Amino acid sequence: MNTKEYISSGIIESFVLGLASKEEVAILECIMKNNAEVKTSVEEAQKTLEDLALLQSVAPPEDLKYTIWAKIHDTQKTETKPSSNIPEINIRETAIASDNMWRKYAIAASVLFLISILGNLLWINERSKDKIKIADLTTEKNSKNIALLKMQEKWKIVSGSHMQLIILKGVEKHPDSKAIIFWDQNTKEVYLNAEGLPQPPEGMQYQLWAISDGKPLNAGMYTPSKDTRIALSKIPEAQAFAITLEKVGGNTTPTLENMFVIGNI
């Protein structure tokens, strides 16, 4: 994690609000000693919190303070005999002297209010992250379910005893390429699994050929959506199959220099 990511992670706000764990505080204090940018961010966050507290603070009305202190003074006078050695309490001076205390209480209340707001924001942020995670997991689960359904469809097609399997191996120019033909001996439908072929470039498409009596016959154009699940064509007879890379839409004759795989029956 770089400096900017660390600053934007929320640890500084938690530290300033006193919500960070001991471990997080220790790590942040260590980083502050060696990273001026982080230290500046902490100081700015502290100053921002103080400014917000002062802006949000509400001082009690002057008359209310005097009234309260007057009642306190009256209560003390009725409960305790005034001593001649103790000077009479000056209500206004006492109230003025306590003005700082009232201000501190108001600031403290404002800080608690801000902590509550920031705490709610952090909670909302965490809930948003949880929702995103749940959505990602749901999407992943749906993708896996779709993949499983496709696999089951493929298995139903290729698992029949009437299916003939033909392995197509890569030619000299493409030794790592491979494909599998599933040829239904009842319907003569040909299915192709070409996941072992490289992704074709834009504007190009794989074309399957059946070699019958030494002549190549167009056996269909391959697309990933058809892979193993949709028959490309019906081929009554063939002695071999091959795949070439052609322009989208196919060709009437195979481009031999673009042949990728071939397999004999």
Protein Blocks (a to p, Z undefined) as FASTA:
>chain_A
ZZklmmmnommmmmmnopacfklmmmmmmmmmmmmklmmmmmmmmmmmmmmmmmmpccdd
fklmmmmmmmmmmmmmmmpccdfklccddfklmmmmmmmmmmmmmmmmmmmmmmmmmmmm
mmmmmmmmmmmmmmmmmmmmmmmmmmmmmmmmmmmmmmpmkbccddddddfklmmgccdd
dddfklopacddfklpccddehiacdddddeehiacdebjcdfklgokacfbdcfbacbd
cdddddehiafbdcfklcfbdcdZZ
